[in-house]
């Protein structure tokens, strides 16, 4: 795997971890009745998920650029 693809995978994983943490915070605040803070954490989690999706897409693009042509010719 290319170094760039691996880097994007790591970044995607980090953003998923941050999103999960914010979702847990949102749940805690929602349960305690602080819906405004719960909404803040839910919104922040969405941002992290957006970034994670971007990095996952970039990693896939790197795979295709570095391995896609090899895979196409190997299947013939």
CHARMM internal coordinates of N, CA and C (Angstrom, degrees):
IC EDIT
DIST 1 N 1 CA 1.4454
DIST 1 CA 1 C 1.5203
ANGL 1 N 1 CA 1 C 107.53
DIST 1 C 2 N 1.2945
ANGL 1 CA 1 C 2 N 115.54
DIHE 1 N 1 CA 1 C 2 N 139.94
DIST 2 N 2 CA 1.4611
ANGL 1 C 2 N 2 CA 118.78
DIHE 1 CA 1 C 2 N 2 CA -179.63
DIST 2 CA 2 C 1.5226
ANGL 2 N 2 CA 2 C 110.11
DIHE 1 C 2 N 2 CA 2 C -68.06
DIST 2 C 3 N 1.3173
ANGL 2 CA 2 C 3 N 114.32
DIHE 2 N 2 CA 2 C 3 N 154.42
DIST 3 N 3 CA 1.4608
ANGL 2 C 3 N 3 CA 120.49
DIHE 2 CA 2 C 3 N 3 CA 179.64
DIST 3 CA 3 C 1.5328
ANGL 3 N 3 CA 3 C 110.27
DIHE 2 C 3 N 3 CA 3 C -60.88
DIST 3 C 4 N 1.3343
ANGL 3 CA 3 C 4 N 116.94
DIHE 3 N 3 CA 3 C 4 N -39.12
DIST 4 N 4 CA 1.4655
ANGL 3 C 4 N 4 CA 120.87
DIHE 3 CA 3 C 4 N 4 CA 179.99
DIST 4 CA 4 C 1.5229
ANGL 4 N 4 CA 4 C 111.39
DIHE 3 C 4 N 4 CA 4 C -64.67
DIST 4 C 5 N 1.3326
ANGL 4 CA 4 C 5 N 116.92
DIHE 4 N 4 CA 4 C 5 N -42.59
DIST 5 N 5 CA 1.4645
ANGL 4 C 5 N 5 CA 120.14
DIHE 4 CA 4 C 5 N 5 CA 179.34
DIST 5 CA 5 C 1.5219
ANGL 5 N 5 CA 5 C 110.22
DIHE 4 C 5 N 5 CA 5 C -63.26
DIST 5 C 6 N 1.3263
ANGL 5 CA 5 C 6 N 116.57
DIHE 5 N 5 CA 5 C 6 N -44.40
DIST 6 N 6 CA 1.4628
ANGL 5 C 6 N 6 CA 120.72
DIHE 5 CA 5 C 6 N 6 CA 179.45
DIST 6 CA 6 C 1.5286
ANGL 6 N 6 CA 6 C 110.53
DIHE 5 C 6 N 6 CA 6 C -60.47
DIST 6 C 7 N 1.3208
ANGL 6 CA 6 C 7 N 116.14
DIHE 6 N 6 CA 6 C 7 N -41.23
DIST 7 N 7 CA 1.4568
ANGL 6 C 7 N 7 CA 120.34
DIHE 6 CA 6 C 7 N 7 CA 178.84
DIST 7 CA 7 C 1.5281
ANGL 7 N 7 CA 7 C 111.06
DIHE 6 C 7 N 7 CA 7 C -61.02
DIST 7 C 8 N 1.3276
ANGL 7 CA 7 C 8 N 116.64
DIHE 7 N 7 CA 7 C 8 N -42.60
DIST 8 N 8 CA 1.4666
ANGL 7 C 8 N 8 CA 120.29
DIHE 7 CA 7 C 8 N 8 CA 178.31
DIST 8 CA 8 C 1.5324
ANGL 8 N 8 CA 8 C 111.00
DIHE 7 C 8 N 8 CA 8 C -65.10
DIST 8 C 9 N 1.3290
ANGL 8 CA 8 C 9 N 116.92
DIHE 8 N 8 CA 8 C 9 N -38.48
DIST 9 N 9 CA 1.4682
ANGL 8 C 9 N 9 CA 119.28
DIHE 8 CA 8 C 9 N 9 CA 177.01
DIST 9 CA 9 C 1.5218
ANGL 9 N 9 CA 9 C 110.85
DIHE 8 C 9 N 9 CA 9 C -62.15
DIST 9 C 10 N 1.3359
ANGL 9 CA 9 C 10 N 116.52
DIHE 9 N 9 CA 9 C 10 N -42.64
DIST 10 N 10 CA 1.4716
ANGL 9 C 10 N 10 CA 120.19
DIHE 9 CA 9 C 10 N 10 CA 178.26
DIST 10 CA 10 C 1.5200
ANGL 10 N 10 CA 10 C 111.06
DIHE 9 C 10 N 10 CA 10 C -62.56
DIST 10 C 11 N 1.3327
ANGL 10 CA 10 C 11 N 116.67
DIHE 10 N 10 CA 10 C 11 N -43.68
DIST 11 N 11 CA 1.4674
ANGL 10 C 11 N 11 CA 120.43
DIHE 10 CA 10 C 11 N 11 CA 179.63
DIST 11 CA 11 C 1.5303
ANGL 11 N 11 CA 11 C 110.69
DIHE 10 C 11 N 11 CA 11 C -63.55
DIST 11 C 12 N 1.3316
ANGL 11 CA 11 C 12 N 116.62
DIHE 11 N 11 CA 11 C 12 N -41.90
DIST 12 N 12 CA 1.4683
ANGL 11 C 12 N 12 CA 120.15
DIHE 11 CA 11 C 12 N 12 CA 178.62
DIST 12 CA 12 C 1.5296
ANGL 12 N 12 CA 12 C 109.92
DIHE 11 C 12 N 12 CA 12 C -60.31
DIST 12 C 13 N 1.3243
ANGL 12 CA 12 C 13 N 116.32
DIHE 12 N 12 CA 12 C 13 N -44.76
DIST 13 N 13 CA 1.4666
ANGL 12 C 13 N 13 CA 120.47
DIHE 12 CA 12 C 13 N 13 CA -179.95
DIST 13 CA 13 C 1.5273
ANGL 13 N 13 CA 13 C 111.09
DIHE 12 C 13 N 13 CA 13 C -62.01
DIST 13 C 14 N 1.3253
ANGL 13 CA 13 C 14 N 116.85
DIHE 13 N 13 CA 13 C 14 N -42.39
DIST 14 N 14 CA 1.4661
ANGL 13 C 14 N 14 CA 120.74
DIHE 13 CA 13 C 14 N 14 CA 178.86
DIST 14 CA 14 C 1.5235
ANGL 14 N 14 CA 14 C 110.98
DIHE 13 C 14 N 14 CA 14 C -60.76
DIST 14 C 15 N 1.3283
ANGL 14 CA 14 C 15 N 116.39
DIHE 14 N 14 CA 14 C 15 N -44.44
DIST 15 N 15 CA 1.4655
ANGL 14 C 15 N 15 CA 119.50
DIHE 14 CA 14 C 15 N 15 CA 179.97
DIST 15 CA 15 C 1.5338
ANGL 15 N 15 CA 15 C 111.42
DIHE 14 C 15 N 15 CA 15 C -66.14
DIST 15 C 16 N 1.3357
ANGL 15 CA 15 C 16 N 117.57
DIHE 15 N 15 CA 15 C 16 N -36.79
DIST 16 N 16 CA 1.4627
ANGL 15 C 16 N 16 CA 119.71
DIHE 15 CA 15 C 16 N 16 CA 176.04
DIST 16 CA 16 C 1.5280
ANGL 16 N 16 CA 16 C 110.67
DIHE 15 C 16 N 16 CA 16 C -63.71
DIST 16 C 17 N 1.3261
ANGL 16 CA 16 C 17 N 116.52
DIHE 16 N 16 CA 16 C 17 N -39.87
DIST 17 N 17 CA 1.4664
ANGL 16 C 17 N 17 CA 120.39
DIHE 16 CA 16 C 17 N 17 CA 178.01
DIST 17 CA 17 C 1.5258
ANGL 17 N 17 CA 17 C 110.97
DIHE 16 C 17 N 17 CA 17 C -63.60
DIST 17 C 18 N 1.3283
ANGL 17 CA 17 C 18 N 116.70
DIHE 17 N 17 CA 17 C 18 N -42.52
DIST 18 N 18 CA 1.4744
ANGL 17 C 18 N 18 CA 120.23
DIHE 17 CA 17 C 18 N 18 CA 178.03
DIST 18 CA 18 C 1.5287
ANGL 18 N 18 CA 18 C 110.25
DIHE 17 C 18 N 18 CA 18 C -64.52
DIST 18 C 19 N 1.3247
ANGL 18 CA 18 C 19 N 116.32
DIHE 18 N 18 CA 18 C 19 N -41.85
DIST 19 N 19 CA 1.4715
ANGL 18 C 19 N 19 CA 120.04
DIHE 18 CA 18 C 19 N 19 CA 179.18
DIST 19 CA 19 C 1.5257
ANGL 19 N 19 CA 19 C 110.33
DIHE 18 C 19 N 19 CA 19 C -61.16
DIST 19 C 20 N 1.3225
ANGL 19 CA 19 C 20 N 116.68
DIHE 19 N 19 CA 19 C 20 N -43.85
DIST 20 N 20 CA 1.4648
ANGL 19 C 20 N 20 CA 120.41
DIHE 19 CA 19 C 20 N 20 CA 179.99
DIST 20 CA 20 C 1.5311
ANGL 20 N 20 CA 20 C 110.66
DIHE 19 C 20 N 20 CA 20 C -61.10
DIST 20 C 21 N 1.3240
ANGL 20 CA 20 C 21 N 116.04
DIHE 20 N 20 CA 20 C 21 N -41.75
DIST 21 N 21 CA 1.4624
ANGL 20 C 21 N 21 CA 120.23
DIHE 20 CA 20 C 21 N 21 CA 179.27
DIST 21 CA 21 C 1.5270
ANGL 21 N 21 CA 21 C 110.42
DIHE 20 C 21 N 21 CA 21 C -62.05
DIST 21 C 22 N 1.3299
ANGL 21 CA 21 C 22 N 116.90
DIHE 21 N 21 CA 21 C 22 N -42.77
DIST 22 N 22 CA 1.4704
ANGL 21 C 22 N 22 CA 120.13
DIHE 21 CA 21 C 22 N 22 CA 179.85
DIST 22 CA 22 C 1.5281
ANGL 22 N 22 CA 22 C 111.59
DIHE 21 C 22 N 22 CA 22 C -68.86
DIST 22 C 23 N 1.3248
ANGL 22 CA 22 C 23 N 117.75
DIHE 22 N 22 CA 22 C 23 N -34.99
DIST 23 N 23 CA 1.4690
ANGL 22 C 23 N 23 CA 119.91
DIHE 22 CA 22 C 23 N 23 CA 176.27
DIST 23 CA 23 C 1.5290
ANGL 23 N 23 CA 23 C 110.56
DIHE 22 C 23 N 23 CA 23 C -64.81
DIST 23 C 24 N 1.3388
ANGL 23 CA 23 C 24 N 116.66
DIHE 23 N 23 CA 23 C 24 N -40.06
DIST 24 N 24 CA 1.4688
ANGL 23 C 24 N 24 CA 119.38
DIHE 23 CA 23 C 24 N 24 CA 177.29
DIST 24 CA 24 C 1.5247
ANGL 24 N 24 CA 24 C 110.30
DIHE 23 C 24 N 24 CA 24 C -63.68
DIST 24 C 25 N 1.3305
ANGL 24 CA 24 C 25 N 116.40
DIHE 24 N 24 CA 24 C 25 N -41.36
DIST 25 N 25 CA 1.4659
ANGL 24 C 25 N 25 CA 120.19
DIHE 24 CA 24 C 25 N 25 CA 177.15
DIST 25 CA 25 C 1.5311
ANGL 25 N 25 CA 25 C 110.57
DIHE 24 C 25 N 25 CA 25 C -62.98
DIST 25 C 26 N 1.3193
ANGL 25 CA 25 C 26 N 116.17
DIHE 25 N 25 CA 25 C 26 N -42.93
DIST 26 N 26 CA 1.4699
ANGL 25 C 26 N 26 CA 120.04
DIHE 25 CA 25 C 26 N 26 CA 178.82
DIST 26 CA 26 C 1.5215
ANGL 26 N 26 CA 26 C 110.33
DIHE 25 C 26 N 26 CA 26 C -59.39
DIST 26 C 27 N 1.3203
ANGL 26 CA 26 C 27 N 116.91
DIHE 26 N 26 CA 26 C 27 N -43.77
DIST 27 N 27 CA 1.4683
ANGL 26 C 27 N 27 CA 120.40
DIHE 26 CA 26 C 27 N 27 CA 179.71
DIST 27 CA 27 C 1.5231
ANGL 27 N 27 CA 27 C 111.32
DIHE 26 C 27 N 27 CA 27 C -62.04
DIST 27 C 28 N 1.3215
ANGL 27 CA 27 C 28 N 116.32
DIHE 27 N 27 CA 27 C 28 N -43.49
DIST 28 N 28 CA 1.4679
ANGL 27 C 28 N 28 CA 120.71
DIHE 27 CA 27 C 28 N 28 CA 179.55
DIST 28 CA 28 C 1.5229
ANGL 28 N 28 CA 28 C 111.07
DIHE 27 C 28 N 28 CA 28 C -61.16
DIST 28 C 29 N 1.3325
ANGL 28 CA 28 C 29 N 116.53
DIHE 28 N 28 CA 28 C 29 N -46.46
DIST 29 N 29 CA 1.4666
ANGL 28 C 29 N 29 CA 120.16
DIHE 28 CA 28 C 29 N 29 CA -179.32
DIST 29 CA 29 C 1.5234
ANGL 29 N 29 CA 29 C 111.42
DIHE 28 C 29 N 29 CA 29 C -68.99
DIST 29 C 30 N 1.3087
ANGL 29 CA 29 C 30 N 117.04
DIHE 29 N 29 CA 29 C 30 N -34.86
DIST 30 N 30 CA 1.4575
ANGL 29 C 30 N 30 CA 120.13
DIHE 29 CA 29 C 30 N 30 CA 177.78
DIST 30 CA 30 C 1.5306
ANGL 30 N 30 CA 30 C 110.10
DIHE 29 C 30 N 30 CA 30 C -63.97
DIST 30 C 31 N 1.3304
ANGL 30 CA 30 C 31 N 115.48
DIHE 30 N 30 CA 30 C 31 N -44.37
DIST 31 N 31 CA 1.4719
ANGL 30 C 31 N 31 CA 120.04
DIHE 30 CA 30 C 31 N 31 CA 179.62
DIST 31 CA 31 C 1.5246
ANGL 31 N 31 CA 31 C 111.99
DIHE 30 C 31 N 31 CA 31 C -63.37
DIST 31 C 32 N 1.3336
ANGL 31 CA 31 C 32 N 117.17
DIHE 31 N 31 CA 31 C 32 N -32.65
DIST 32 N 32 CA 1.4703
ANGL 31 C 32 N 32 CA 119.90
DIHE 31 CA 31 C 32 N 32 CA -179.40
DIST 32 CA 32 C 1.5247
ANGL 32 N 32 CA 32 C 112.03
DIHE 31 C 32 N 32 CA 32 C -85.50
DIST 32 C 33 N 1.3341
ANGL 32 CA 32 C 33 N 116.80
DIHE 32 N 32 CA 32 C 33 N -3.59
DIST 33 N 33 CA 1.4602
ANGL 32 C 33 N 33 CA 120.23
DIHE 32 CA 32 C 33 N 33 CA 176.52
DIST 33 CA 33 C 1.5127
ANGL 33 N 33 CA 33 C 114.50
DIHE 32 C 33 N 33 CA 33 C 93.82
DIST 33 C 34 N 1.3244
ANGL 33 CA 33 C 34 N 118.50
DIHE 33 N 33 CA 33 C 34 N 0.72
DIST 34 N 34 CA 1.4607
ANGL 33 C 34 N 34 CA 120.97
DIHE 33 CA 33 C 34 N 34 CA 178.77
DIST 34 CA 34 C 1.5323
ANGL 34 N 34 CA 34 C 108.36
DIHE 33 C 34 N 34 CA 34 C -89.70
DIST 34 C 35 N 1.3180
ANGL 34 CA 34 C 35 N 114.46
DIHE 34 N 34 CA 34 C 35 N 78.24
DIST 35 N 35 CA 1.4614
ANGL 34 C 35 N 35 CA 120.25
DIHE 34 CA 34 C 35 N 35 CA -173.96
DIST 35 CA 35 C 1.5246
ANGL 35 N 35 CA 35 C 113.17
DIHE 34 C 35 N 35 CA 35 C -69.40
DIST 35 C 36 N 1.3099
ANGL 35 CA 35 C 36 N 117.32
DIHE 35 N 35 CA 35 C 36 N -28.94
DIST 36 N 36 CA 1.4666
ANGL 35 C 36 N 36 CA 119.84
DIHE 35 CA 35 C 36 N 36 CA 178.56
DIST 36 CA 36 C 1.5281
ANGL 36 N 36 CA 36 C 110.54
DIHE 35 C 36 N 36 CA 36 C -66.00
DIST 36 C 37 N 1.3188
ANGL 36 CA 36 C 37 N 116.69
DIHE 36 N 36 CA 36 C 37 N -45.61
DIST 37 N 37 CA 1.4668
ANGL 36 C 37 N 37 CA 120.44
DIHE 36 CA 36 C 37 N 37 CA 178.79
DIST 37 CA 37 C 1.5347
ANGL 37 N 37 CA 37 C 110.29
DIHE 36 C 37 N 37 CA 37 C -69.60
DIST 37 C 38 N 1.3238
ANGL 37 CA 37 C 38 N 116.48
DIHE 37 N 37 CA 37 C 38 N -35.55
DIST 38 N 38 CA 1.4683
ANGL 37 C 38 N 38 CA 119.82
DIHE 37 CA 37 C 38 N 38 CA 176.02
DIST 38 CA 38 C 1.5255
ANGL 38 N 38 CA 38 C 109.89
DIHE 37 C 38 N 38 CA 38 C -60.60
DIST 38 C 39 N 1.3298
ANGL 38 CA 38 C 39 N 116.75
DIHE 38 N 38 CA 38 C 39 N -43.45
DIST 39 N 39 CA 1.4625
ANGL 38 C 39 N 39 CA 120.83
DIHE 38 CA 38 C 39 N 39 CA 179.47
DIST 39 CA 39 C 1.5217
ANGL 39 N 39 CA 39 C 110.75
DIHE 38 C 39 N 39 CA 39 C -63.95
DIST 39 C 40 N 1.3241
ANGL 39 CA 39 C 40 N 116.67
DIHE 39 N 39 CA 39 C 40 N -39.26
DIST 40 N 40 CA 1.4636
ANGL 39 C 40 N 40 CA 120.84
DIHE 39 CA 39 C 40 N 40 CA 178.21
DIST 40 CA 40 C 1.5328
ANGL 40 N 40 CA 40 C 110.34
DIHE 39 C 40 N 40 CA 40 C -59.01
DIST 40 C 41 N 1.3267
ANGL 40 CA 40 C 41 N 116.17
DIHE 40 N 40 CA 40 C 41 N -48.04
DIST 41 N 41 CA 1.4668
ANGL 40 C 41 N 41 CA 119.85
DIHE 40 CA 40 C 41 N 41 CA -178.70
DIST 41 CA 41 C 1.5338
ANGL 41 N 41 CA 41 C 111.00
DIHE 40 C 41 N 41 CA 41 C -67.25
DIST 41 C 42 N 1.3083
ANGL 41 CA 41 C 42 N 116.99
DIHE 41 N 41 CA 41 C 42 N -37.65
DIST 42 N 42 CA 1.4727
ANGL 41 C 42 N 42 CA 119.95
DIHE 41 CA 41 C 42 N 42 CA 177.82
DIST 42 CA 42 C 1.5220
ANGL 42 N 42 CA 42 C 110.20
DIHE 41 C 42 N 42 CA 42 C -63.75
DIST 42 C 43 N 1.3155
ANGL 42 CA 42 C 43 N 116.42
DIHE 42 N 42 CA 42 C 43 N -41.28
DIST 43 N 43 CA 1.4623
ANGL 42 C 43 N 43 CA 120.72
DIHE 42 CA 42 C 43 N 43 CA 179.22
DIST 43 CA 43 C 1.5293
ANGL 43 N 43 CA 43 C 110.68
DIHE 42 C 43 N 43 CA 43 C -66.09
DIST 43 C 44 N 1.3032
ANGL 43 CA 43 C 44 N 117.14
DIHE 43 N 43 CA 43 C 44 N -42.11
DIST 44 N 44 CA 1.4645
ANGL 43 C 44 N 44 CA 121.41
DIHE 43 CA 43 C 44 N 44 CA 177.84
DIST 44 CA 44 C 1.5274
ANGL 44 N 44 CA 44 C 110.32
DIHE 43 C 44 N 44 CA 44 C -63.19
DIST 44 C 45 N 1.3265
ANGL 44 CA 44 C 45 N 116.80
DIHE 44 N 44 CA 44 C 45 N -39.60
DIST 45 N 45 CA 1.4669
ANGL 44 C 45 N 45 CA 120.67
DIHE 44 CA 44 C 45 N 45 CA 177.26
DIST 45 CA 45 C 1.5243
ANGL 45 N 45 CA 45 C 110.22
DIHE 44 C 45 N 45 CA 45 C -60.73
DIST 45 C 46 N 1.3181
ANGL 45 CA 45 C 46 N 116.95
DIHE 45 N 45 CA 45 C 46 N -40.69
DIST 46 N 46 CA 1.4631
ANGL 45 C 46 N 46 CA 120.55
DIHE 45 CA 45 C 46 N 46 CA 178.80
DIST 46 CA 46 C 1.5256
ANGL 46 N 46 CA 46 C 110.85
DIHE 45 C 46 N 46 CA 46 C -60.48
DIST 46 C 47 N 1.3140
ANGL 46 CA 46 C 47 N 116.92
DIHE 46 N 46 CA 46 C 47 N -40.07
DIST 47 N 47 CA 1.4618
ANGL 46 C 47 N 47 CA 120.92
DIHE 46 CA 46 C 47 N 47 CA 177.76
DIST 47 CA 47 C 1.5235
ANGL 47 N 47 CA 47 C 111.51
DIHE 46 C 47 N 47 CA 47 C -61.34
DIST 47 C 48 N 1.3340
ANGL 47 CA 47 C 48 N 115.83
DIHE 47 N 47 CA 47 C 48 N -43.60
DIST 48 N 48 CA 1.4679
ANGL 47 C 48 N 48 CA 119.49
DIHE 47 CA 47 C 48 N 48 CA 178.53
DIST 48 CA 48 C 1.5279
ANGL 48 N 48 CA 48 C 110.74
DIHE 47 C 48 N 48 CA 48 C -64.84
DIST 48 C 49 N 1.3204
ANGL 48 CA 48 C 49 N 117.02
DIHE 48 N 48 CA 48 C 49 N -38.61
DIST 49 N 49 CA 1.4664
ANGL 48 C 49 N 49 CA 119.53
DIHE 48 CA 48 C 49 N 49 CA 178.08
DIST 49 CA 49 C 1.5237
ANGL 49 N 49 CA 49 C 110.89
DIHE 48 C 49 N 49 CA 49 C -64.62
DIST 49 C 50 N 1.3084
ANGL 49 CA 49 C 50 N 116.51
DIHE 49 N 49 CA 49 C 50 N -37.55
DIST 50 N 50 CA 1.4656
ANGL 49 C 50 N 50 CA 120.63
DIHE 49 CA 49 C 50 N 50 CA 176.93
DIST 50 CA 50 C 1.5312
ANGL 50 N 50 CA 50 C 110.06
DIHE 49 C 50 N 50 CA 50 C -60.87
DIST 50 C 51 N 1.3162
ANGL 50 CA 50 C 51 N 116.52
DIHE 50 N 50 CA 50 C 51 N -46.85
DIST 51 N 51 CA 1.4689
ANGL 50 C 51 N 51 CA 120.52
DIHE 50 CA 50 C 51 N 51 CA 179.35
DIST 51 CA 51 C 1.5294
ANGL 51 N 51 CA 51 C 111.21
DIHE 50 C 51 N 51 CA 51 C -65.33
DIST 51 C 52 N 1.3283
ANGL 51 CA 51 C 52 N 117.03
DIHE 51 N 51 CA 51 C 52 N -38.55
DIST 52 N 52 CA 1.4622
ANGL 51 C 52 N 52 CA 120.22
DIHE 51 CA 51 C 52 N 52 CA 178.45
DIST 52 CA 52 C 1.5232
ANGL 52 N 52 CA 52 C 110.51
DIHE 51 C 52 N 52 CA 52 C -62.34
DIST 52 C 53 N 1.3295
ANGL 52 CA 52 C 53 N 116.14
DIHE 52 N 52 CA 52 C 53 N -42.14
DIST 53 N 53 CA 1.4642
ANGL 52 C 53 N 53 CA 120.56
DIHE 52 CA 52 C 53 N 53 CA 179.04
DIST 53 CA 53 C 1.5244
ANGL 53 N 53 CA 53 C 110.42
DIHE 52 C 53 N 53 CA 53 C -62.82
DIST 53 C 54 N 1.3227
ANGL 53 CA 53 C 54 N 116.26
DIHE 53 N 53 CA 53 C 54 N -41.08
DIST 54 N 54 CA 1.4695
ANGL 53 C 54 N 54 CA 120.40
DIHE 53 CA 53 C 54 N 54 CA 178.05
DIST 54 CA 54 C 1.5304
ANGL 54 N 54 CA 54 C 110.45
DIHE 53 C 54 N 54 CA 54 C -59.51
DIST 54 C 55 N 1.3288
ANGL 54 CA 54 C 55 N 116.58
DIHE 54 N 54 CA 54 C 55 N -48.30
DIST 55 N 55 CA 1.4655
ANGL 54 C 55 N 55 CA 120.00
DIHE 54 CA 54 C 55 N 55 CA -178.12
DIST 55 CA 55 C 1.5299
ANGL 55 N 55 CA 55 C 111.33
DIHE 54 C 55 N 55 CA 55 C -66.24
DIST 55 C 56 N 1.3218
ANGL 55 CA 55 C 56 N 117.17
DIHE 55 N 55 CA 55 C 56 N -37.29
DIST 56 N 56 CA 1.4700
ANGL 55 C 56 N 56 CA 119.65
DIHE 55 CA 55 C 56 N 56 CA 177.20
DIST 56 CA 56 C 1.5199
ANGL 56 N 56 CA 56 C 110.41
DIHE 55 C 56 N 56 CA 56 C -63.55
DIST 56 C 57 N 1.3226
ANGL 56 CA 56 C 57 N 116.28
DIHE 56 N 56 CA 56 C 57 N -40.24
DIST 57 N 57 CA 1.4596
ANGL 56 C 57 N 57 CA 120.97
DIHE 56 CA 56 C 57 N 57 CA 178.17
DIST 57 CA 57 C 1.5221
ANGL 57 N 57 CA 57 C 111.00
DIHE 56 C 57 N 57 CA 57 C -64.36
DIST 57 C 58 N 1.3128
ANGL 57 CA 57 C 58 N 116.92
DIHE 57 N 57 CA 57 C 58 N -42.68
DIST 58 N 58 CA 1.4632
ANGL 57 C 58 N 58 CA 121.04
DIHE 57 CA 57 C 58 N 58 CA 178.32
DIST 58 CA 58 C 1.5256
ANGL 58 N 58 CA 58 C 111.05
DIHE 57 C 58 N 58 CA 58 C -64.51
DIST 58 C 59 N 1.3239
ANGL 58 CA 58 C 59 N 117.26
DIHE 58 N 58 CA 58 C 59 N -38.69
DIST 59 N 59 CA 1.4646
ANGL 58 C 59 N 59 CA 120.38
DIHE 58 CA 58 C 59 N 59 CA 177.60
DIST 59 CA 59 C 1.5251
ANGL 59 N 59 CA 59 C 110.10
DIHE 58 C 59 N 59 CA 59 C -63.27
DIST 59 C 60 N 1.3131
ANGL 59 CA 59 C 60 N 116.73
DIHE 59 N 59 CA 59 C 60 N -42.78
DIST 60 N 60 CA 1.4672
ANGL 59 C 60 N 60 CA 120.52
DIHE 59 CA 59 C 60 N 60 CA 178.51
DIST 60 CA 60 C 1.5211
ANGL 60 N 60 CA 60 C 110.68
DIHE 59 C 60 N 60 CA 60 C -62.79
DIST 60 C 61 N 1.3192
ANGL 60 CA 60 C 61 N 116.03
DIHE 60 N 60 CA 60 C 61 N -41.09
DIST 61 N 61 CA 1.4612
ANGL 60 C 61 N 61 CA 120.74
DIHE 60 CA 60 C 61 N 61 CA 178.40
DIST 61 CA 61 C 1.5339
ANGL 61 N 61 CA 61 C 110.27
DIHE 60 C 61 N 61 CA 61 C -61.06
DIST 61 C 62 N 1.3132
ANGL 61 CA 61 C 62 N 116.44
DIHE 61 N 61 CA 61 C 62 N -42.27
DIST 62 N 62 CA 1.4674
ANGL 61 C 62 N 62 CA 120.95
DIHE 61 CA 61 C 62 N 62 CA 178.64
DIST 62 CA 62 C 1.5280
ANGL 62 N 62 CA 62 C 110.46
DIHE 61 C 62 N 62 CA 62 C -63.30
DIST 62 C 63 N 1.3274
ANGL 62 CA 62 C 63 N 116.96
DIHE 62 N 62 CA 62 C 63 N -40.31
DIST 63 N 63 CA 1.4685
ANGL 62 C 63 N 63 CA 120.18
DIHE 62 CA 62 C 63 N 63 CA 178.25
DIST 63 CA 63 C 1.5189
ANGL 63 N 63 CA 63 C 110.68
DIHE 62 C 63 N 63 CA 63 C -60.66
DIST 63 C 64 N 1.3151
ANGL 63 CA 63 C 64 N 116.53
DIHE 63 N 63 CA 63 C 64 N -45.34
DIST 64 N 64 CA 1.4649
ANGL 63 C 64 N 64 CA 120.71
DIHE 63 CA 63 C 64 N 64 CA -178.95
DIST 64 CA 64 C 1.5191
ANGL 64 N 64 CA 64 C 110.30
DIHE 63 C 64 N 64 CA 64 C -64.49
DIST 64 C 65 N 1.3307
ANGL 64 CA 64 C 65 N 116.77
DIHE 64 N 64 CA 64 C 65 N -43.46
DIST 65 N 65 CA 1.4539
ANGL 64 C 65 N 65 CA 120.53
DIHE 64 CA 64 C 65 N 65 CA -179.35
DIST 65 CA 65 C 1.5315
ANGL 65 N 65 CA 65 C 111.90
DIHE 64 C 65 N 65 CA 65 C -63.59
DIST 65 C 66 N 1.3331
ANGL 65 CA 65 C 66 N 116.95
DIHE 65 N 65 CA 65 C 66 N -37.14
DIST 66 N 66 CA 1.4631
ANGL 65 C 66 N 66 CA 119.70
DIHE 65 CA 65 C 66 N 66 CA -175.98
DIST 66 CA 66 C 1.5279
ANGL 66 N 66 CA 66 C 113.90
DIHE 65 C 66 N 66 CA 66 C -94.83
DIST 66 C 67 N 1.3253
ANGL 66 CA 66 C 67 N 116.75
DIHE 66 N 66 CA 66 C 67 N -27.42
DIST 67 N 67 CA 1.4622
ANGL 66 C 67 N 67 CA 119.13
DIHE 66 CA 66 C 67 N 67 CA -174.51
DIST 67 CA 67 C 1.5254
ANGL 67 N 67 CA 67 C 113.10
DIHE 66 C 67 N 67 CA 67 C -122.17
DIST 67 C 68 N 1.3004
ANGL 67 CA 67 C 68 N 118.18
DIHE 67 N 67 CA 67 C 68 N -16.38
DIST 68 N 68 CA 1.4562
ANGL 67 C 68 N 68 CA 121.74
DIHE 67 CA 67 C 68 N 68 CA -175.50
DIST 68 CA 68 C 1.5066
ANGL 68 N 68 CA 68 C 113.56
DIHE 67 C 68 N 68 CA 68 C -61.09
DIST 68 C 69 N 1.3142
ANGL 68 CA 68 C 69 N 116.97
DIHE 68 N 68 CA 68 C 69 N -45.46
DIST 69 N 69 CA 1.4649
ANGL 68 C 69 N 69 CA 120.17
DIHE 68 CA 68 C 69 N 69 CA -179.09
DIST 69 CA 69 C 1.5212
ANGL 69 N 69 CA 69 C 110.83
DIHE 68 C 69 N 69 CA 69 C -65.88
DIST 69 C 70 N 1.3279
ANGL 69 CA 69 C 70 N 117.41
DIHE 69 N 69 CA 69 C 70 N -39.16
DIST 70 N 70 CA 1.4654
ANGL 69 C 70 N 70 CA 121.47
DIHE 69 CA 69 C 70 N 70 CA 177.69
DIST 70 CA 70 C 1.5284
ANGL 70 N 70 CA 70 C 110.08
DIHE 69 C 70 N 70 CA 70 C -62.57
DIST 70 C 71 N 1.3392
ANGL 70 CA 70 C 71 N 116.62
DIHE 70 N 70 CA 70 C 71 N -42.85
DIST 71 N 71 CA 1.4637
ANGL 70 C 71 N 71 CA 121.09
DIHE 70 CA 70 C 71 N 71 CA -179.08
DIST 71 CA 71 C 1.5346
ANGL 71 N 71 CA 71 C 110.60
DIHE 70 C 71 N 71 CA 71 C -65.33
DIST 71 C 72 N 1.3229
ANGL 71 CA 71 C 72 N 117.25
DIHE 71 N 71 CA 71 C 72 N -38.19
DIST 72 N 72 CA 1.4624
ANGL 71 C 72 N 72 CA 120.56
DIHE 71 CA 71 C 72 N 72 CA 179.82
DIST 72 CA 72 C 1.5248
ANGL 72 N 72 CA 72 C 111.59
DIHE 71 C 72 N 72 CA 72 C -65.37
DIST 72 C 73 N 1.3383
ANGL 72 CA 72 C 73 N 116.62
DIHE 72 N 72 CA 72 C 73 N -42.84
DIST 73 N 73 CA 1.4694
ANGL 72 C 73 N 73 CA 119.98
DIHE 72 CA 72 C 73 N 73 CA -177.88
DIST 73 CA 73 C 1.5260
ANGL 73 N 73 CA 73 C 111.37
DIHE 72 C 73 N 73 CA 73 C -76.19
DIST 73 C 74 N 1.3185
ANGL 73 CA 73 C 74 N 118.15
DIHE 73 N 73 CA 73 C 74 N -28.45
DIST 74 N 74 CA 1.4636
ANGL 73 C 74 N 74 CA 120.68
DIHE 73 CA 73 C 74 N 74 CA -179.51
DIST 74 CA 74 C 1.5291
ANGL 74 N 74 CA 74 C 111.11
DIHE 73 C 74 N 74 CA 74 C -72.03
DIST 74 C 75 N 1.3178
ANGL 74 CA 74 C 75 N 117.00
DIHE 74 N 74 CA 74 C 75 N -28.04
DIST 75 N 75 CA 1.4498
ANGL 74 C 75 N 75 CA 120.59
DIHE 74 CA 74 C 75 N 75 CA -178.96
DIST 75 CA 75 C 1.5057
ANGL 75 N 75 CA 75 C 114.31
DIHE 74 C 75 N 75 CA 75 C -79.73
DIST 75 C 76 N 1.3003
ANGL 75 CA 75 C 76 N 118.24
DIHE 75 N 75 CA 75 C 76 N -6.28
DIST 76 N 76 CA 1.4755
ANGL 75 C 76 N 76 CA 121.76
DIHE 75 CA 75 C 76 N 76 CA -177.69
DIST 76 CA 76 C 1.4951
ANGL 76 N 76 CA 76 C 112.15
DIHE 75 C 76 N 76 CA 76 C -89.55
END
COOR INIT
IC SEED 1 N 1 CA 1 C
IC BUILD
